Amino acid sequence: MKLAVLLSSYNGEKFIKEQIDSILAQEGDFALDLWVRDDGSTDSTRDILEEYARAGKLHWYTGENLKPAKSFMDLLLHCPGYDYYAFADQDDYWHPNKIQIGLDLLKDIDGPAISFANARLVDGNLQSLGRNVYKNPPRRDFYSLLCGSNIIGCTMMLNSTLACMAQEKPMPKELFMHDYYLLNLCTLYDGTVVYDENPHMDYRQHGGNVIGAKWTKWDALKDRIRRITKPMKVSIATQSQSLLELYPDAPNSEKLAFLQKVAGYRRNIFTAISMACSRKPHFNGKNMAVTIRLSFLLRNR
């Protein structure tokens, strides 16, 4: 099996060597290629990547600063022909069995599929913070994922069926996040999203994360208030519109109608109220439910 690990880097000199080494140390029955897209680093990240490339350990290229969502999607579009794909952040640390366990979850699934797993929260020195990312299994149905996914992309793997669906289309005009988009695409086409409750990587929290776990109550409260009151730069409405434009003929008419509703909810207060009250999505806990429903009501999501 041929597998591509896709890593987007940006000023990652502090941790990226440790992450690259953990990826290259993966154990299992597969051929692994590591592809890195540098998103305009100004530190020594590119020198580090070139050092590994000269040793034949990875492939890398660079381009304009696209931000994480489009940088990761550019990687996926840039690397056709693999059986499986895995996303990697530049500052985490993978356990040696991470890839093989993800492959085992996907290998017997027909149709588009994604696997993901729990992750161990650690500090900058890889010391445990005493808990994992998920206390309970995240929701994996289309409606819940479209309105409020909390699945982190650095644990995700996807099969070639789903990858080809994305690679056959151009870059989406608007992307909230690449992982969120691919989860929406997978479940729009009645694909499979499978979860492993065990952690197979260390999810490093060091203060510089683009997206990190809110592991104190105060951090979590501030994050909830921000999500409710601050409009997103790229909303789930605009990302849903991108999905509609690229996949207008999705076979499930009920899901397609709900996608159209989400895409247009910001333009109509009554649709926003309907979204805030909808019983189709379900959320992991009351706090998440209140946060998302209020952000719909205020048309900030």
Buried (B, 14 or more C-beta within 10 A) or exposed (E): BEBBBBBBBBBBBBBBBBBBEBBBEBEBEBEBBBBBBBBBBEEBBBEBBEBBBEEEBBBBEBEEEBBBBBBBBBBBBBBEEBBBBBBBBBBBBBBEBBBBBBBBBBEEBEEBBBBBBBBBBBBEEEEEBEEBBBEEEBBBEBBBBBBBBBBBBBBBBBBBBBBEBBBEBEBBEBBBBBBBBBBBBBBBBEBBBBBBEEBBBBBBBEEEEEEBBEBEEEEBEEBBEEBBEEEBEBBBBBBBBBBBBBBEEBEBEEBBEBBBBBBBBBEEEEBBEEBBEBEBBEBBEEEBBEBBBBBBBBBBB
